[in-house]
Amino acid sequence: MTASPILSPAGPARAVADLQSRRDHALALLLTHRGDPLAEIERVLADDPHCVPCHCLRAAAIVRADAVTARPRLAASLAAIEAACPDTNDPARRHADAARAWLEGDPALAAERYGAIVIDRPHDVLALATAHALDFRLGRQRMLRDRLAQALPAWNAAMPGYASVLAMYAFGLEENGQYRRAEKLARRALSIDPRHPGAIHALAHVMEMEGRAREGLAFLDKTKEAWIEDTGFSVHLAWHHALFQIEADDSASALATYDAQIASQRDAQMPALADGSALLWRLKLRNIPVGERWRELADRWERQSLAGVRPFFVIHAVIAFAAAGRTAAAARAFAALPRIDTSDASAPLLEKVLAAPFCEALLAFAGGDYAACVEWLRPVHALAHRCGGSLAQCDIIHLTFTEAALRAHKPRLAGVLVGKRAAQKPTSRLNVRLQTRLRTIGPAAA
C-alpha cells in the first residue's frame, strides 16, 4: 500500500509527517516479518483513532496472520473505514471489503478482492502481501507465483518494499519447483536487504527441496543473527535448521535446536507448535527417541482452543496427541474436522478435504497399524502438497506414507514411493537410507 492513495492528513504538518513515518515503519515491519507490526499499528491508532490508512494496515495484518482472536478489532477497523469512505471505489474501502470477506468466513473471496486491488494498483504492496498470504493458505501454488509475476513489472529497486516483493516472488517460484530462478530472486532481495527474513526463508526452502543440507546449515548459521530473534520466521527457520540437521544425520543437534529455539518459546502460537509436531514426527519416523518432549508438546496443544482453526493446525495437534498416546485428546480434535468426499479434488478448500484421512492415517501409524495408514493415504497422497502448508511442510505426509509402506512390507508400493523421493533428491542421505531398507523387504521392490 503506497502512502498517498488513501491518506487524508489533517492537523499540523509535523504531526502528519510523524504519523506517516510511524505508519510506514509499521508497514515495513509487516512486509519484512520483523518485530510486532500489529502492536506498532495499535500504538499509532491509539494516537489517531481515525487514521484510515492505519485501519487498512490493521485489517490486512489480522487477515494476513489469520488471527481469529483479533476479529473484534478487525470489525472495528472495517466500521471505521466504511464510515470514512462511503465510495465503494475508494482504495481504502476496497481494502475494507476484502478484509470483510475474510471476517465473514470467505478467505477465497478475500483473496479475490485483494488481488483485484493489485491488478488496478500494482504498487499497493499491502494488498499484494495480503493476497499472497491468502494464496498460500488456500493452497493456490500457481497464484503464489503468478500474482507476483503480474505485479513485478511495475516495481523497481528504488521503491520501498521492493526486497519484500522479490522475497514473496522467490517463495512462489520455489513452491512451483522453479528453484534456480527462486534462488536468484531471493539472493537479489538479500543484496538489497541482507537481513531480510522473508528472503532468507525463501532460500532455505530452495535448499531444502534440493537436498542441499550442508549448504543449508551453513547459510542459516551465517544469517542467524538476522532471523533468530524478533522475527516472524524465528521459530520456522529454526525448524528448517533442524531439518537440515536431520538430513545430515545429526539428530542430536536437531533435538538441541528443538529444545533451544522451538520448545523454549513462551506462549507459543499454533504455527510454532505445528513446527514442533512436524519436527518430532520426522524423528519418530526414524525411530529416534525424544524423551518427554511429546508429552510436553501435547500439554501445550491441549491448552489451545482448536475451534474454528485451520485443519492444518488440527492435523499437527493430532500428531502430538497420537504420539503422546492421548487418544481422547486426539479424538476431540479429530471430531471437529469436516467429513468431505475425498474424491472431490476440485473442492475450494482442499485442506479440509484432506484433513480427515490424514488424521486417520497418523493415528493408525502411531498405533502401529501401518497397513491401515497406507490405506488411508493411498487415495489422497498425490494431493499431499495441498495440506495447507508449504511443500516442505506437506512432505510429512509423503514421508509417513513411505515409512508405513516399508513397515507394512508392501515392497511394490514402497519401491514406487522411494524411487520418487530418490529422483527428486538424488543426493539425500535419507533417500539413500530408504533405498537400502527397501532392498530388505522383498524382491518385488525392484
ROZANU-226205 format. One record per residue (C-alpha): residue number from 1; residue in one letter; x, y, z. Coordinates in steps of 0.1 Angstrom, whole numbers, plus 5000, padded with zeros to 4 digits. Example, Ala and Ser with C-alpha at 12.3 -4.5 7.8 and 13.67 -1.06 7.14 Angstrom:
residues 2
KOLDO|seq|type|east|north|up
KOLDO|1|a|5123|4955|5078 .
KOLDO|2|s|5137|4989|5071 .
END
This chain:
residues 446
KOLDO|seq|type|east|north|up
KOLDO|1|m|5000|5000|5000 .
KOLDO|2|t|5015|5033|4990 .
KOLDO|3|a|5011|5062|5013 .
KOLDO|4|s|4993|5086|4990 .
KOLDO|5|p|4961|5069|4977 .
KOLDO|6|i|4942|5065|5010 .
KOLDO|7|l|4959|5093|5030 .
KOLDO|8|s|4938|5122|5043 .
KOLDO|9|p|4961|5141|5066 .
KOLDO|10|a|4948|5166|5090 .
KOLDO|11|g|4965|5188|5116 .
KOLDO|12|p|4999|5203|5117 .
KOLDO|13|a|5023|5192|5090 .
KOLDO|14|r|5048|5180|5116 .
KOLDO|15|a|5023|5157|5133 .
KOLDO|16|v|5011|5144|5100 .
KOLDO|17|a|5047|5136|5089 .
KOLDO|18|d|5053|5118|5122 .
KOLDO|19|l|5021|5098|5118 .
KOLDO|20|q|5031|5088|5083 .
KOLDO|21|s|5066|5079|5093 .
KOLDO|22|r|5052|5056|5121 .
KOLDO|23|r|5027|5041|5096 .
KOLDO|24|d|5054|5034|5071 .
KOLDO|25|h|5075|5018|5098 .
KOLDO|26|a|5046|4995|5107 .
KOLDO|27|l|5042|4986|5071 .
KOLDO|28|a|5079|4978|5068 .
KOLDO|29|l|5077|4955|5098 .
KOLDO|30|l|5047|4938|5083 .
KOLDO|31|l|5064|4932|5049 .
KOLDO|32|t|5097|4921|5064 .
KOLDO|33|h|5083|4899|5092 .
KOLDO|34|r|5103|4918|5118 .
KOLDO|35|g|5091|4928|5153 .
KOLDO|36|d|5054|4931|5161 .
KOLDO|37|p|5038|4951|5133 .
KOLDO|38|l|5003|4948|5148 .
KOLDO|39|a|5014|4962|5181 .
KOLDO|40|e|5030|4991|5163 .
KOLDO|41|i|4998|4997|5144 .
KOLDO|42|e|4978|4997|5176 .
KOLDO|43|r|5001|5024|5191 .
KOLDO|44|v|4995|5046|5161 .
KOLDO|45|l|4958|5041|5162 .
KOLDO|46|a|4958|5050|5199 .
KOLDO|47|d|4972|5084|5190 .
KOLDO|48|d|4949|5088|5159 .
KOLDO|49|p|4918|5065|5161 .
KOLDO|50|h|4905|5080|5128 .
KOLDO|51|c|4936|5072|5107 .
KOLDO|52|v|4921|5053|5078 .
KOLDO|53|p|4954|5040|5064 .
KOLDO|54|c|4962|5026|5098 .
KOLDO|55|h|4929|5008|5099 .
KOLDO|56|c|4937|4993|5065 .
KOLDO|57|l|4970|4982|5079 .
KOLDO|58|r|4954|4966|5109 .
KOLDO|59|a|4928|4948|5088 .
KOLDO|60|a|4955|4934|5065 .
KOLDO|61|a|4977|4924|5094 .
KOLDO|62|i|4949|4905|5110 .
KOLDO|63|v|4938|4888|5078 .
KOLDO|64|r|4974|4880|5068 .
KOLDO|65|a|4981|4864|5101 .
KOLDO|66|d|4948|4845|5101 .
KOLDO|67|a|4944|4860|5136 .
KOLDO|68|v|4909|4847|5145 .
KOLDO|69|t|4912|4860|5181 .
KOLDO|70|a|4915|4896|5167 .
KOLDO|71|r|4882|4895|5149 .
KOLDO|72|p|4866|4922|5171 .
KOLDO|73|r|4895|4946|5163 .
KOLDO|74|l|4891|4938|5126 .
KOLDO|75|a|4854|4946|5128 .
KOLDO|76|a|4861|4979|5145 .
KOLDO|77|s|4886|4989|5118 .
KOLDO|78|l|4862|4979|5090 .
KOLDO|79|a|4835|5000|5105 .
KOLDO|80|a|4858|5030|5108 .
KOLDO|81|i|4869|5027|5071 .
KOLDO|82|e|4833|5023|5059 .
KOLDO|83|a|4822|5053|5078 .
KOLDO|84|a|4850|5074|5065 .
KOLDO|85|c|4849|5061|5029 .
KOLDO|86|p|4813|5056|5016 .
KOLDO|87|d|4825|5054|4980 .
KOLDO|88|t|4830|5017|4973 .
KOLDO|89|n|4857|5025|4947 .
KOLDO|90|d|4879|5043|4972 .
KOLDO|91|p|4911|5023|4977 .
KOLDO|92|a|4906|5021|5014 .
KOLDO|93|r|4871|5010|5011 .
KOLDO|94|r|4882|4982|4987 .
KOLDO|95|h|4907|4971|5014 .
KOLDO|96|a|4878|4970|5039 .
KOLDO|97|d|4856|4950|5015 .
KOLDO|98|a|4884|4925|5010 .
KOLDO|99|a|4890|4921|5047 .
KOLDO|100|r|4853|4918|5054 .
KOLDO|101|a|4851|4887|5032 .
KOLDO|102|w|4877|4871|5054 .
KOLDO|103|l|4858|4882|5085 .
KOLDO|104|e|4827|4866|5072 .
KOLDO|105|g|4844|4833|5066 .
KOLDO|106|d|4852|4835|5029 .
KOLDO|107|p|4890|4836|5025 .
KOLDO|108|a|4888|4828|4988 .
KOLDO|109|l|4867|4859|4982 .
KOLDO|110|a|4891|4880|5003 .
KOLDO|111|a|4920|4868|4981 .
KOLDO|112|e|4900|4877|4950 .
KOLDO|113|r|4892|4912|4963 .
KOLDO|114|y|4928|4919|4975 .
KOLDO|115|g|4940|4906|4942 .
KOLDO|116|a|4917|4928|4922 .
KOLDO|117|i|4932|4958|4941 .
KOLDO|118|v|4967|4947|4929 .
KOLDO|119|i|4955|4944|4893 .
KOLDO|120|d|4944|4980|4894 .
KOLDO|121|r|4971|4993|4917 .
KOLDO|122|p|5002|4970|4914 .
KOLDO|123|h|5021|4993|4938 .
KOLDO|124|d|4997|4986|4966 .
KOLDO|125|v|5021|4963|4984 .
KOLDO|126|l|4998|4958|5014 .
KOLDO|127|a|4971|4943|4992 .
KOLDO|128|l|4998|4923|4974 .
KOLDO|129|a|5013|4909|5006 .
KOLDO|130|t|4978|4900|5019 .
KOLDO|131|a|4967|4883|4988 .
KOLDO|132|h|5000|4864|4988 .
KOLDO|133|a|4993|4851|5023 .
KOLDO|134|l|4958|4841|5014 .
KOLDO|135|d|4970|4823|4983 .
KOLDO|136|f|4994|4803|5005 .
KOLDO|137|r|4967|4793|5030 .
KOLDO|138|l|4943|4784|5002 .
KOLDO|139|g|4969|4761|4986 .
KOLDO|140|r|4970|4781|4954 .
KOLDO|141|q|5005|4774|4943 .
KOLDO|142|r|5003|4789|4909 .
KOLDO|143|m|4989|4822|4922 .
KOLDO|144|l|5018|4823|4948 .
KOLDO|145|r|5040|4828|4917 .
KOLDO|146|d|5017|4844|4891 .
KOLDO|147|r|5003|4872|4913 .
KOLDO|148|l|5038|4884|4920 .
KOLDO|149|a|5048|4880|4884 .
KOLDO|150|q|5020|4902|4872 .
KOLDO|151|a|5028|4930|4897 .
KOLDO|152|l|5066|4929|4894 .
KOLDO|153|p|5070|4949|4861 .
KOLDO|154|a|5055|4979|4879 .
KOLDO|155|w|5083|4978|4905 .
KOLDO|156|n|5119|4988|4906 .
KOLDO|157|a|5148|4987|4931 .
KOLDO|158|a|5143|5023|4942 .
KOLDO|159|m|5109|5017|4956 .
KOLDO|160|p|5104|5009|4993 .
KOLDO|161|g|5093|4973|4998 .
KOLDO|162|y|5110|4960|4966 .
KOLDO|163|a|5131|4935|4985 .
KOLDO|164|s|5099|4921|5001 .
KOLDO|165|v|5082|4918|4967 .
KOLDO|166|l|5112|4899|4954 .
KOLDO|167|a|5112|4876|4985 .
KOLDO|168|m|5075|4868|4980 .
KOLDO|169|y|5081|4861|4944 .
KOLDO|170|a|5110|4839|4952 .
KOLDO|171|f|5089|4818|4976 .
KOLDO|172|g|5062|4815|4949 .
KOLDO|173|l|5087|4803|4924 .
KOLDO|174|e|5101|4778|4949 .
KOLDO|175|e|5066|4764|4956 .
KOLDO|176|n|5062|4758|4919 .
KOLDO|177|g|5095|4739|4915 .
KOLDO|178|q|5114|4767|4898 .
KOLDO|179|y|5143|4765|4922 .
KOLDO|180|r|5171|4782|4901 .
KOLDO|181|r|5150|4813|4895 .
KOLDO|182|a|5137|4813|4931 .
KOLDO|183|e|5173|4813|4944 .
KOLDO|184|k|5183|4841|4920 .
KOLDO|185|l|5155|4864|4932 .
KOLDO|186|a|5160|4855|4969 .
KOLDO|187|r|5196|4864|4966 .
KOLDO|188|r|5187|4896|4947 .
KOLDO|189|a|5164|4905|4976 .
KOLDO|190|l|5193|4899|5000 .
KOLDO|191|s|5216|4921|4980 .
KOLDO|192|i|5191|4949|4988 .
KOLDO|193|d|5183|4939|5024 .
KOLDO|194|p|5209|4914|5036 .
KOLDO|195|r|5190|4907|5067 .
KOLDO|196|h|5155|4902|5051 .
KOLDO|197|p|5139|4872|5070 .
KOLDO|198|g|5115|4865|5041 .
KOLDO|199|a|5143|4862|5016 .
KOLDO|200|i|5163|4840|5039 .
KOLDO|201|h|5132|4818|5043 .
KOLDO|202|a|5127|4815|5006 .
KOLDO|203|l|5163|4805|5000 .
KOLDO|204|a|5161|4780|5029 .
KOLDO|205|h|5131|4764|5011 .
KOLDO|206|v|5151|4761|4979 .
KOLDO|207|m|5179|4743|4997 .
KOLDO|208|e|5155|4720|5015 .
KOLDO|209|m|5137|4710|4983 .
KOLDO|210|e|5170|4703|4965 .
KOLDO|211|g|5185|4683|4994 .
KOLDO|212|r|5213|4708|5000 .
KOLDO|213|a|5215|4701|5037 .
KOLDO|214|r|5252|4710|5044 .
KOLDO|215|e|5248|4743|5024 .
KOLDO|216|g|5215|4750|5041 .
KOLDO|217|l|5231|4746|5075 .
KOLDO|218|a|5260|4769|5066 .
KOLDO|219|f|5236|4795|5052 .
KOLDO|220|l|5213|4796|5082 .
KOLDO|221|d|5242|4797|5106 .
KOLDO|222|k|5257|4827|5086 .
KOLDO|223|t|5224|4846|5087 .
KOLDO|224|k|5213|4835|5121 .
KOLDO|225|e|5216|4870|5137 .
KOLDO|226|a|5191|4883|5111 .
KOLDO|227|w|5163|4858|5119 .
KOLDO|228|i|5168|4841|5153 .
KOLDO|229|e|5151|4868|5174 .
KOLDO|230|d|5121|4890|5170 .
KOLDO|231|t|5110|4880|5135 .
KOLDO|232|g|5080|4861|5122 .
KOLDO|233|f|5104|4834|5110 .
KOLDO|234|s|5124|4829|5142 .
KOLDO|235|v|5108|4795|5150 .
KOLDO|236|h|5101|4784|5115 .
KOLDO|237|l|5137|4790|5103 .
KOLDO|238|a|5149|4771|5134 .
KOLDO|239|w|5127|4743|5122 .
KOLDO|240|h|5144|4745|5088 .
KOLDO|241|h|5177|4744|5106 .
KOLDO|242|a|5167|4712|5124 .
KOLDO|243|l|5155|4696|5091 .
KOLDO|244|f|5189|4702|5076 .
KOLDO|245|q|5205|4686|5107 .
KOLDO|246|i|5183|4656|5104 .
KOLDO|247|e|5192|4652|5068 .
KOLDO|248|a|5228|4655|5077 .
KOLDO|249|d|5223|4625|5101 .
KOLDO|250|d|5227|4647|5132 .
KOLDO|251|s|5196|4640|5152 .
KOLDO|252|a|5212|4651|5184 .
KOLDO|253|s|5217|4686|5171 .
KOLDO|254|a|5182|4686|5157 .
KOLDO|255|l|5168|4679|5192 .
KOLDO|256|a|5191|4706|5206 .
KOLDO|257|t|5177|4731|5181 .
KOLDO|258|y|5142|4720|5191 .
KOLDO|259|d|5149|4725|5228 .
KOLDO|260|a|5166|4758|5224 .
KOLDO|261|q|5146|4775|5197 .
KOLDO|262|i|5112|4758|5193 .
KOLDO|263|a|5101|4743|5226 .
KOLDO|264|s|5116|4772|5246 .
KOLDO|265|q|5091|4797|5232 .
KOLDO|266|r|5068|4810|5259 .
KOLDO|267|d|5031|4814|5249 .
KOLDO|268|a|5039|4797|5216 .
KOLDO|269|q|5013|4803|5189 .
KOLDO|270|m|4999|4774|5167 .
KOLDO|271|p|5025|4779|5139 .
KOLDO|272|a|5053|4773|5164 .
KOLDO|273|l|5035|4743|5179 .
KOLDO|274|a|5029|4729|5144 .
KOLDO|275|d|5066|4732|5136 .
KOLDO|276|g|5073|4713|5169 .
KOLDO|277|s|5049|4685|5159 .
KOLDO|278|a|5063|4682|5124 .
KOLDO|279|l|5099|4680|5136 .
KOLDO|280|l|5094|4654|5163 .
KOLDO|281|w|5073|4633|5140 .
KOLDO|282|r|5101|4632|5114 .
KOLDO|283|l|5123|4619|5142 .
KOLDO|284|k|5097|4594|5152 .
KOLDO|285|l|5097|4581|5116 .
KOLDO|286|r|5134|4574|5120 .
KOLDO|287|n|5129|4557|5155 .
KOLDO|288|i|5148|4585|5173 .
KOLDO|289|p|5138|4586|5210 .
KOLDO|290|v|5128|4621|5221 .
KOLDO|291|g|5122|4615|5258 .
KOLDO|292|e|5094|4636|5274 .
KOLDO|293|r|5091|4660|5245 .
KOLDO|294|w|5059|4645|5231 .
KOLDO|295|r|5042|4648|5265 .
KOLDO|296|e|5053|4684|5269 .
KOLDO|297|l|5042|4693|5234 .
KOLDO|298|a|5009|4676|5238 .
KOLDO|299|d|5004|4696|5270 .
KOLDO|300|r|5008|4728|5251 .
KOLDO|301|w|4985|4717|5223 .
KOLDO|302|e|4958|4709|5249 .
KOLDO|303|r|4959|4744|5261 .
KOLDO|304|q|4949|4757|5227 .
KOLDO|305|s|4914|4761|5215 .
KOLDO|306|l|4911|4743|5182 .
KOLDO|307|a|4875|4755|5175 .
KOLDO|308|g|4874|4771|5141 .
KOLDO|309|v|4911|4769|5133 .
KOLDO|310|r|4926|4758|5101 .
KOLDO|311|p|4927|4720|5096 .
KOLDO|312|f|4964|4723|5091 .
KOLDO|313|f|4968|4731|5128 .
KOLDO|314|v|4943|4704|5138 .
KOLDO|315|i|4964|4678|5119 .
KOLDO|316|h|4995|4688|5138 .
KOLDO|317|a|4977|4688|5171 .
KOLDO|318|v|4966|4652|5163 .
KOLDO|319|i|5002|4643|5156 .
KOLDO|320|a|5012|4654|5191 .
KOLDO|321|f|4983|4637|5208 .
KOLDO|322|a|4987|4605|5189 .
KOLDO|323|a|5024|4603|5195 .
KOLDO|324|a|5019|4610|5232 .
KOLDO|325|g|4992|4583|5235 .
KOLDO|326|r|4964|4608|5242 .
KOLDO|327|t|4937|4591|5223 .
KOLDO|328|a|4909|4611|5240 .
KOLDO|329|a|4925|4645|5231 .
KOLDO|330|a|4931|4632|5195 .
KOLDO|331|a|4895|4622|5192 .
KOLDO|332|r|4883|4656|5204 .
KOLDO|333|a|4904|4674|5179 .
KOLDO|334|f|4896|4649|5152 .
KOLDO|335|a|4858|4651|5158 .
KOLDO|336|a|4857|4688|5149 .
KOLDO|337|l|4870|4682|5114 .
KOLDO|338|p|4846|4682|5084 .
KOLDO|339|r|4839|4649|5067 .
KOLDO|340|i|4841|4656|5030 .
KOLDO|341|d|4842|4633|5000 .
KOLDO|342|t|4879|4629|4993 .
KOLDO|343|s|4872|4621|4956 .
KOLDO|344|d|4863|4657|4950 .
KOLDO|345|a|4897|4672|4942 .
KOLDO|346|s|4881|4703|4929 .
KOLDO|347|a|4869|4714|4964 .
KOLDO|348|p|4876|4750|4970 .
KOLDO|349|l|4893|4743|5003 .
KOLDO|350|l|4912|4711|4997 .
KOLDO|351|e|4929|4714|5031 .
KOLDO|352|k|4895|4705|5047 .
KOLDO|353|v|4891|4676|5023 .
KOLDO|354|l|4924|4661|5032 .
KOLDO|355|a|4924|4667|5069 .
KOLDO|356|a|4903|4637|5080 .
KOLDO|357|p|4921|4609|5061 .
KOLDO|358|f|4955|4625|5071 .
KOLDO|359|c|4945|4623|5107 .
KOLDO|360|e|4932|4588|5104 .
KOLDO|361|a|4965|4578|5088 .
KOLDO|362|l|4986|4595|5115 .
KOLDO|363|l|4966|4578|5143 .
KOLDO|364|a|4970|4544|5126 .
KOLDO|365|f|5007|4549|5123 .
KOLDO|366|a|5011|4560|5159 .
KOLDO|367|g|4992|4529|5169 .
KOLDO|368|g|5014|4506|5149 .
KOLDO|369|d|4988|4498|5122 .
KOLDO|370|y|5009|4506|5092 .
KOLDO|371|a|4987|4487|5067 .
KOLDO|372|a|4958|4509|5078 .
KOLDO|373|c|4979|4540|5075 .
KOLDO|374|v|4988|4530|5039 .
KOLDO|375|e|4951|4525|5030 .
KOLDO|376|w|4941|4559|5044 .
KOLDO|377|l|4968|4577|5025 .
KOLDO|378|r|4966|4557|4993 .
KOLDO|379|p|4937|4577|4977 .
KOLDO|380|v|4949|4611|4988 .
KOLDO|381|h|4987|4610|4989 .
KOLDO|382|a|4990|4626|4955 .
KOLDO|383|l|4973|4657|4969 .
KOLDO|384|a|4996|4659|4999 .
KOLDO|385|h|5011|4691|4986 .
KOLDO|386|r|4978|4707|4993 .
KOLDO|387|c|4977|4700|5030 .
KOLDO|388|g|4977|4737|5039 .
KOLDO|389|g|5014|4743|5043 .
KOLDO|390|s|5045|4746|5021 .
KOLDO|391|l|5059|4718|5000 .
KOLDO|392|a|5084|4712|5027 .
KOLDO|393|q|5057|4711|5054 .
KOLDO|394|c|5034|4688|5034 .
KOLDO|395|d|5062|4664|5028 .
KOLDO|396|i|5054|4649|5062 .
KOLDO|397|i|5025|4631|5045 .
KOLDO|398|h|5047|4616|5018 .
KOLDO|399|l|5073|4606|5044 .
KOLDO|400|t|5047|4589|5066 .
KOLDO|401|f|5032|4571|5036 .
KOLDO|402|t|5066|4559|5025 .
KOLDO|403|e|5076|4547|5060 .
KOLDO|404|a|5042|4530|5065 .
KOLDO|405|a|5046|4511|5032 .
KOLDO|406|l|5081|4499|5043 .
KOLDO|407|r|5069|4488|5077 .
KOLDO|408|a|5038|4472|5063 .
KOLDO|409|h|5060|4452|5040 .
KOLDO|410|k|5045|4464|5008 .
KOLDO|411|p|5075|4462|4985 .
KOLDO|412|r|5059|4473|4952 .
KOLDO|413|l|5043|4504|4967 .
KOLDO|414|a|5074|4512|4988 .
KOLDO|415|g|5095|4509|4957 .
KOLDO|416|v|5075|4534|4938 .
KOLDO|417|l|5075|4559|4967 .
KOLDO|418|v|5112|4556|4975 .
KOLDO|419|g|5120|4558|4938 .
KOLDO|420|k|5101|4591|4935 .
KOLDO|421|r|5119|4606|4965 .
KOLDO|422|a|5153|4595|4952 .
KOLDO|423|a|5145|4610|4918 .
KOLDO|424|q|5136|4644|4934 .
KOLDO|425|k|5166|4644|4958 .
KOLDO|426|p|5192|4620|4945 .
KOLDO|427|t|5219|4632|4970 .
KOLDO|428|s|5197|4630|5001 .
KOLDO|429|r|5211|4608|5028 .
KOLDO|430|l|5176|4599|5039 .
KOLDO|431|n|5167|4587|5005 .
KOLDO|432|v|5198|4566|5003 .
KOLDO|433|r|5189|4550|5036 .
KOLDO|434|l|5153|4544|5024 .
KOLDO|435|q|5167|4527|4993 .
KOLDO|436|t|5189|4504|5015 .
KOLDO|437|r|5159|4495|5036 .
KOLDO|438|l|5138|4488|5005 .
KOLDO|439|r|5161|4461|4994 .
KOLDO|440|t|5155|4442|5027 .
KOLDO|441|i|5117|4439|5025 .
KOLDO|442|g|5114|4418|4993 .
KOLDO|443|p|5124|4412|4958 .
KOLDO|444|a|5092|4428|4944 .
KOLDO|445|a|5106|4462|4953 .
KOLDO|446|a|5129|4461|4923 .
END
